[in-house]
Amino acid sequence: MQGVIEGACRGVVVKCATVTVRFVPFPHASAWPFILTSAVLEVLSQLFLLRAYQLGDFGQMYPLARGTAPRCWSRSPR
């Protein structure tokens, strides 16, 4: 059953991506450094999160992972 759901989700993603590619203009050249930097940071974030889940208990790591990013990136003093 899980394979059927995953296949259906992939089909929906592919169809949405196809429609998006047809109607959304290609990004301007000046945007590419930001797009690539964002992609690299997202991949690194996911890799660090997976590693944290491997090293610690999920119940301990999940709250830390969810609470650390907003705390690190917010500029408001607390």
URZI-V591583 format. One record per pair of residues at least 24 apart in sequence whose C-alpha atoms are under 8 Angstrom apart, sorted by the first residue. I is the first residue (numbers start at 1). J is the second residue. D is the distance in Angstrom with one decimal. If there is no record, write none. Layout:
# URZI-V591583
i j d
I J D
I J D
This chain:
# URZI-V591583
none
